[in-house]
Amino acid sequence: MIHRVVQMEPEERVEVFWSAAWFATVLAAYYIVRPVREAMGSIDGSRDLRMLFTAVFLTMLIMVPIYSKLVNSFDRRRLVQILYRFLALNLIAFSLCMRFLDAESLKLVARVFFVWVTVYVMFSTSLFWSVMSDVFSRDQGKRLFGYIAGVGTGGSILASLFVGQTSTRLGPENLLLLSAALMETGLWCFRNLERKDQREKSDDAFQPTANPFAGLVHVIASPYLRAIMIYTFMTTACGTYLYITQAHAMKQAYPDNNLRTAAFANIDLWVQLITVGLQLLAARPILKFSLTITICALPLVYAAGFFWLAIAPSLTVLLVAMVAARSTTYGLAIPALGVLYTVCSREDKYKARNVIDTLVIRGGDATTNWLISGIRAAGASTAVITAGMIPVALVGVFLALRLSSRNGLAAAVSEPQTK
């Protein structure tokens, strides 16, 4: 039945199986680490998050060109093994620090860990999809990538459920060791995939570059890409505001670190369950009916959440808004953004999108944190700031309307173009 629904050819089954299993371990490892990061990152309250997000942005400025250099220097077999083993060793090192360092030293480790996890997820997931583009052709990707991603989401759901039920007994330090073991399991899946696919597939027309800033000129020069950039920045600002507000509220509601880790894991579980529902039941029909509605969904969810939170502030309302926004991001916004990029040149799909997905998003995190801290220092209440975020979300709606009308995107939904 799965083969009929996915339209999988018999010769593709082994490659799809190992690819899906690998992605499930990638996301499971991350969703075990993520609630630990959330708990550690909120140790000192939201006032420290502005420094953490600034550090993440600066780290991205350094790591993106290093990552590009590694991609150019190693074939995929060596690259995957080197980077995944390096990340797994980092997890073991953090686990030892959490186990043996005193409370004061642990605060510094928590800050470093927060930054590291944000960089770690970029490495692990980006490298996975790079390999997928080598193993599968474009036609195969259209048929199979959704199934592979769905299995990966299943891995994240199981991981969130596991952490929510066991974090108080295992503790963050043991959870990190489990995540490292999952990364090693992922390498085993990758090696089995390589045994099936012994050929190196590449596109001679597109040569990767070590300069991640090459796409920045394209983003600035193109009105279409600028609109995507500002849309991304605005929705990132909305998400970051909810995130820092959540961190402060969760710190007050759950003073114990283990209980806070379990709470964050339960939030992740709800996000993943709703995301799966959106991916399987809503994304395809909504995209087919109207790209405009799909792109507008995320900023509209933010606007509604901010309005509800402004008139009825509570932890429950905050968490509902957070879960709804994150689910809409993964379930609808990301597929819609993928459609937007189908009308771009191949160079812009890689270079310009890389700039938007890394520097713009992390820059939006850092900028929002500093602005919110400054506004609070000036005496504005949380309710006033929350109400002030509604126009920011509505700007995202306006940009979504413009994006859907540009460059023949309505036709691109049913007939993607490659320039």
C-alpha positions as CSV (number, residue, x, y, z in Angstrom):
1,M,0.0,0.0,0.0
2,I,2.9,2.4,0.9
3,H,4.5,1.7,-2.5
4,R,1.3,2.5,-4.3
5,V,0.7,5.7,-2.4
6,V,4.3,6.9,-2.7
7,Q,4.7,5.7,-6.3
8,M,7.9,3.9,-5.4
9,E,9.6,1.7,-7.9
10,P,10.9,-1.7,-6.8
11,E,14.6,-0.7,-7.4
12,E,14.2,2.3,-5.2
13,R,12.9,0.6,-2.1
14,V,16.3,-0.1,-0.5
15,E,17.6,3.4,-1.0
16,V,14.4,4.9,0.3
17,F,14.4,2.7,3.3
18,W,17.9,3.5,4.4
19,S,17.5,7.2,3.6
20,A,14.3,7.4,5.7
21,A,15.9,5.5,8.5
22,W,18.9,7.8,8.5
23,F,16.7,10.9,8.5
24,A,14.6,9.5,11.4
25,T,17.8,9.1,13.5
26,V,18.9,12.7,12.5
27,L,15.7,14.2,13.7
28,A,15.3,11.9,16.7
29,A,18.9,12.9,17.8
30,Y,18.0,16.6,17.5
31,Y,14.6,16.3,19.3
32,I,16.4,14.6,22.2
33,V,18.9,17.5,22.3
34,R,16.4,20.3,21.7
35,P,14.5,20.2,25.0
36,V,17.8,20.0,26.8
37,R,18.9,23.1,25.0
38,E,15.6,24.9,25.8
39,A,16.0,24.1,29.5
40,M,19.6,25.0,29.6
41,G,19.0,28.2,27.6
42,S,16.4,29.5,30.0
43,I,18.5,29.0,33.1
44,D,19.1,32.7,33.5
45,G,15.8,33.9,32.0
46,S,15.1,35.6,28.7
47,R,17.5,38.5,29.4
48,D,20.4,36.2,28.4
49,L,18.8,35.0,25.2
50,R,19.6,38.3,23.4
51,M,23.3,37.5,23.9
52,L,22.8,33.9,23.0
53,F,21.1,34.7,19.7
54,T,23.7,37.3,18.9
55,A,26.4,34.7,19.5
56,V,24.5,32.3,17.2
57,F,24.4,34.8,14.5
58,L,28.1,35.6,14.8
59,T,28.9,31.9,14.9
60,M,27.0,31.4,11.7
61,L,29.0,34.1,10.0
62,I,32.1,32.0,10.9
63,M,30.8,28.5,10.4
64,V,28.9,28.9,7.1
65,P,32.1,29.5,5.0
66,I,33.9,26.8,7.0
67,Y,31.1,24.3,6.2
68,S,31.2,25.4,2.5
69,K,35.0,24.7,2.5
70,L,34.5,21.2,3.9
71,V,31.8,20.5,1.3
72,N,34.3,21.4,-1.4
73,S,37.2,19.5,0.2
74,F,35.7,16.0,0.8
75,D,33.5,13.6,-1.0
76,R,30.2,12.8,0.6
77,R,31.3,9.5,2.3
78,R,34.2,11.2,4.1
79,L,32.3,14.4,4.8
80,V,29.3,12.7,6.4
81,Q,31.5,10.5,8.6
82,I,33.8,13.3,9.7
83,L,31.1,15.8,10.6
84,Y,28.7,13.3,12.2
85,R,31.5,11.8,14.3
86,F,32.7,15.3,15.3
87,L,29.2,16.3,16.4
88,A,28.7,13.1,18.3
89,L,32.0,13.7,20.2
90,N,30.8,17.2,21.0
91,L,27.6,15.7,22.5
92,I,29.7,13.4,24.7
93,A,31.9,16.3,25.8
94,F,28.9,18.3,26.8
95,S,27.5,15.4,28.7
96,L,30.7,15.1,30.7
97,C,30.6,18.8,31.5
98,M,27.0,18.6,32.7
99,R,27.9,15.6,34.9
100,F,31.0,16.9,36.6
101,L,31.1,20.7,36.5
102,D,29.8,22.9,39.4
103,A,26.6,25.0,39.1
104,E,28.5,28.3,38.3
105,S,30.6,26.7,35.5
106,L,27.4,25.0,34.2
107,K,26.0,28.4,33.4
108,L,28.8,29.0,30.9
109,V,28.4,25.6,29.4
110,A,24.6,26.2,29.0
111,R,25.3,29.3,26.9
112,V,27.9,27.5,24.7
113,F,25.5,24.6,24.4
114,F,22.7,26.8,23.3
115,V,24.8,28.2,20.5
116,W,26.3,24.9,19.5
117,V,22.9,23.1,19.1
118,T,21.7,25.8,16.8
119,V,24.8,25.3,14.6
120,Y,24.6,21.5,15.0
121,V,21.1,21.2,13.5
122,M,22.2,23.2,10.4
123,F,25.1,20.8,9.9
124,S,23.2,17.5,10.4
125,T,20.0,18.3,8.4
126,S,21.7,20.3,5.6
127,L,24.2,17.6,5.0
128,F,21.5,15.0,4.9
129,W,19.6,16.8,2.2
130,S,22.8,17.4,0.2
131,V,23.4,13.7,0.1
132,M,19.8,13.1,-0.9
133,S,20.3,15.3,-3.9
134,D,23.2,13.1,-4.9
135,V,21.5,9.8,-4.4
136,F,18.1,10.7,-6.0
137,S,17.3,12.4,-9.2
138,R,14.9,15.4,-9.5
139,D,12.0,13.2,-10.5
140,Q,12.7,10.8,-7.7
141,G,12.9,13.6,-5.2
142,K,9.4,14.9,-6.2
143,R,8.0,11.4,-5.5
144,L,10.0,10.3,-2.5
145,F,11.3,13.2,-0.5
146,G,7.9,13.8,1.2
147,Y,7.8,10.2,2.3
148,I,11.4,10.4,3.6
149,A,10.6,13.6,5.5
150,G,7.4,12.0,7.0
151,V,9.4,9.1,8.4
152,G,11.9,11.6,9.8
153,T,9.0,13.5,11.5
154,G,8.0,10.1,13.0
155,G,11.4,9.8,14.5
156,S,11.1,13.3,16.0
157,I,7.7,12.4,17.5
158,L,9.1,9.2,19.1
159,A,12.1,11.2,20.5
160,S,9.9,13.9,22.0
161,L,7.6,11.3,23.6
162,F,10.6,9.4,25.0
163,V,12.2,12.5,26.5
164,G,8.9,13.7,28.0
165,Q,8.5,10.3,29.8
166,T,12.1,9.7,30.8
167,S,13.9,13.0,31.2
168,T,13.4,13.3,35.0
169,R,14.9,9.8,35.5
170,L,17.7,10.0,32.9
171,G,18.8,13.6,33.3
172,P,20.1,15.9,30.5
173,E,23.6,14.4,30.6
174,N,22.4,10.9,29.7
175,L,20.0,12.2,27.1
176,L,23.0,13.7,25.2
177,L,24.7,10.3,25.3
178,L,21.6,8.8,23.7
179,S,21.6,11.5,21.0
180,A,25.2,10.7,20.2
181,A,24.3,7.0,19.9
182,L,21.5,7.9,17.5
183,M,24.0,9.8,15.4
184,E,26.2,6.8,15.2
185,T,23.2,4.7,14.2
186,G,22.5,7.2,11.5
187,L,26.0,6.7,10.2
188,W,25.3,3.0,10.0
189,C,22.2,3.7,7.9
190,F,24.2,6.0,5.7
191,R,26.8,3.3,5.1
192,N,24.1,0.9,4.1
193,L,22.7,3.5,1.7
194,E,26.2,4.0,0.2
195,R,26.5,0.2,-0.4
196,K,23.3,0.4,-2.4
197,D,24.3,3.6,-4.2
198,Q,27.9,3.3,-5.2
199,R,27.9,6.0,-7.8
200,E,28.6,9.7,-7.1
201,K,25.9,11.7,-8.8
202,S,26.6,15.4,-9.4
203,D,25.3,18.2,-11.6
204,D,28.2,19.5,-13.7
205,A,26.2,22.6,-14.4
206,F,26.3,23.6,-10.8
207,Q,29.6,23.8,-8.9
208,P,29.4,24.5,-5.1
209,T,31.2,27.6,-3.9
210,A,33.1,28.2,-0.6
211,N,31.7,31.7,-0.5
212,P,28.3,31.7,1.3
213,F,27.9,35.5,0.7
214,A,27.8,35.1,-3.1
215,G,24.0,35.0,-3.0
216,L,23.7,38.2,-0.9
217,V,24.1,40.3,-4.0
218,H,21.3,38.4,-5.7
219,V,19.0,38.8,-2.7
220,I,19.6,42.6,-2.6
221,A,19.3,43.1,-6.3
222,S,16.1,41.0,-6.9
223,P,12.8,42.5,-5.8
224,Y,11.3,39.0,-5.6
225,L,14.1,37.7,-3.4
226,R,14.0,40.8,-1.3
227,A,10.4,40.1,-0.6
228,I,11.2,36.6,0.4
229,M,13.9,37.9,2.7
230,I,11.7,40.4,4.4
231,Y,8.9,37.9,4.7
232,T,11.3,35.5,6.4
233,F,12.7,38.2,8.6
234,M,9.2,39.3,9.8
235,T,8.0,35.8,10.5
236,T,11.3,35.0,12.3
237,A,10.9,38.1,14.4
238,C,7.4,36.9,15.4
239,G,8.7,33.5,16.3
240,T,11.6,34.8,18.2
241,Y,9.4,37.0,20.3
242,L,7.2,34.1,21.2
243,Y,10.3,32.0,22.0
244,I,11.8,34.5,24.4
245,T,8.4,35.1,26.1
246,Q,8.0,31.4,26.4
247,A,11.5,31.0,27.9
248,H,10.7,33.5,30.6
249,A,7.3,32.0,31.4
250,M,8.6,28.5,31.5
251,K,11.4,29.5,33.9
252,Q,8.8,30.8,36.3
253,A,6.4,27.9,35.9
254,Y,9.1,25.1,36.1
255,P,12.0,26.1,38.3
256,D,13.4,22.5,38.2
257,N,15.6,21.9,35.2
258,N,14.5,18.3,34.7
259,L,10.8,19.2,34.9
260,R,11.4,22.1,32.4
261,T,13.2,19.7,30.0
262,A,10.1,17.3,30.2
263,A,7.8,20.3,29.5
264,F,9.7,21.4,26.5
265,A,9.7,17.8,25.2
266,N,5.9,17.6,25.5
267,I,5.6,20.9,23.6
268,D,7.8,19.4,20.8
269,L,5.6,16.3,20.8
270,W,2.5,18.4,20.2
271,V,4.2,20.4,17.5
272,Q,5.3,17.3,15.6
273,L,1.9,15.6,15.9
274,I,0.1,18.6,14.4
275,T,2.8,19.0,11.8
276,V,2.3,15.5,10.6
277,G,-1.4,16.1,10.2
278,L,-0.8,19.3,8.2
279,Q,1.8,17.6,6.0
280,L,-0.3,14.6,5.2
281,L,-3.8,16.1,5.1
282,A,-3.6,19.8,4.5
283,A,-0.4,21.0,2.7
284,R,-1.0,19.4,-0.7
285,P,-4.7,20.3,-1.1
286,I,-4.1,23.9,0.2
287,L,-1.2,24.4,-2.0
288,K,-3.1,23.1,-5.0
289,F,-6.1,25.3,-4.2
290,S,-4.2,28.6,-3.4
291,L,-0.6,29.4,-2.9
292,T,-1.6,32.7,-1.5
293,I,-3.5,31.2,1.4
294,T,-0.6,28.8,2.1
295,I,1.9,31.6,2.3
296,C,-0.4,33.9,4.3
297,A,-1.2,31.1,6.9
298,L,1.9,31.6,9.1
299,P,1.7,35.4,9.6
300,L,-2.1,35.1,10.1
301,V,-1.5,32.5,12.8
302,Y,1.0,34.9,14.4
303,A,-1.3,37.8,14.3
304,A,-4.2,35.8,15.8
305,G,-1.9,34.4,18.5
306,F,-0.6,37.9,19.5
307,F,-4.1,39.3,19.6
308,W,-5.3,36.4,21.9
309,L,-2.2,36.7,24.1
310,A,-2.6,40.5,24.4
311,I,-6.2,40.3,25.6
312,A,-5.9,37.1,27.7
313,P,-2.2,36.7,28.8
314,S,-1.5,33.3,30.3
315,L,1.0,30.4,30.0
316,T,-1.7,28.2,28.3
317,V,-2.5,30.8,25.6
318,L,1.3,31.4,25.1
319,L,1.9,27.7,24.6
320,V,-1.1,27.2,22.3
321,A,0.2,30.2,20.1
322,M,3.7,28.7,20.1
323,V,2.6,25.2,19.1
324,A,0.2,26.6,16.4
325,A,3.0,28.8,14.9
326,R,5.7,26.2,14.9
327,S,3.3,23.6,13.4
328,T,2.2,26.0,10.7
329,T,5.9,26.8,9.9
330,Y,6.8,23.1,9.4
331,G,3.5,21.9,8.0
332,L,2.6,24.8,5.6
333,A,5.2,27.6,5.4
334,I,8.2,25.5,4.5
335,P,6.5,23.7,1.7
336,A,5.1,27.0,0.4
337,L,8.6,28.6,0.5
338,G,9.8,25.6,-1.5
339,V,7.2,26.5,-4.2
340,L,8.4,30.1,-4.2
341,Y,11.9,29.1,-5.0
342,T,10.9,26.9,-8.0
343,V,10.7,30.0,-10.2
344,C,14.2,31.1,-9.3
345,S,17.4,30.2,-11.1
346,R,19.4,27.2,-9.9
347,E,22.1,29.5,-8.5
348,D,19.5,31.4,-6.5
349,K,18.0,28.2,-5.2
350,Y,21.3,27.3,-3.6
351,K,23.2,30.6,-2.9
352,A,20.4,33.1,-2.3
353,R,18.3,30.7,-0.2
354,N,21.4,29.8,1.8
355,V,21.8,33.4,2.7
356,I,18.1,33.8,3.7
357,D,17.9,30.5,5.6
358,T,21.0,31.2,7.7
359,L,22.1,34.8,8.0
360,V,18.6,36.4,7.7
361,I,17.0,34.0,10.1
362,R,19.8,34.2,12.7
363,G,20.0,37.9,12.2
364,G,16.3,38.2,12.8
365,D,16.7,36.2,16.0
366,A,19.5,38.6,17.3
367,T,17.8,41.8,16.2
368,T,14.5,40.9,17.7
369,N,16.1,40.0,21.1
370,W,17.9,43.3,21.3
371,L,14.8,45.3,20.2
372,I,12.5,43.6,22.7
373,S,15.1,44.1,25.5
374,G,15.4,47.8,24.7
375,I,11.6,48.3,24.5
376,R,11.2,46.5,27.9
377,A,14.0,48.6,29.4
378,A,12.1,51.7,28.3
379,G,9.1,50.6,30.4
380,A,6.8,48.9,28.0
381,S,4.7,46.1,29.4
382,T,4.5,42.6,27.9
383,A,0.9,43.2,26.8
384,V,1.9,46.4,24.9
385,I,4.8,44.7,23.2
386,T,2.6,41.7,22.3
387,A,0.0,44.0,20.7
388,G,2.8,45.8,18.9
389,M,3.8,42.5,17.3
390,I,0.5,42.3,15.5
391,P,1.4,44.9,12.8
392,V,4.7,43.0,12.3
393,A,2.8,39.8,11.5
394,L,0.4,41.8,9.2
395,V,3.4,43.0,7.2
396,G,4.2,39.4,6.6
397,V,0.7,38.9,5.2
398,F,1.2,41.9,2.9
399,L,4.5,40.4,1.6
400,A,2.8,37.0,1.2
401,L,0.2,38.6,-1.1
402,R,2.9,40.3,-3.2
403,L,5.0,37.1,-3.4
404,S,2.1,35.0,-4.6
405,S,1.3,37.4,-7.5
406,R,4.9,37.7,-8.8
407,N,6.7,35.9,-11.6
408,G,3.8,33.5,-12.5
409,L,3.8,31.7,-9.2
410,A,0.3,30.4,-9.6
411,A,1.4,28.5,-12.7
412,A,4.6,27.4,-10.8
413,V,2.4,25.4,-8.3
414,S,1.4,23.0,-11.1
415,E,4.3,23.4,-13.5
416,P,7.6,24.4,-11.7
417,Q,10.2,26.1,-13.9
418,T,13.9,25.7,-13.8
419,K,15.8,28.6,-15.3
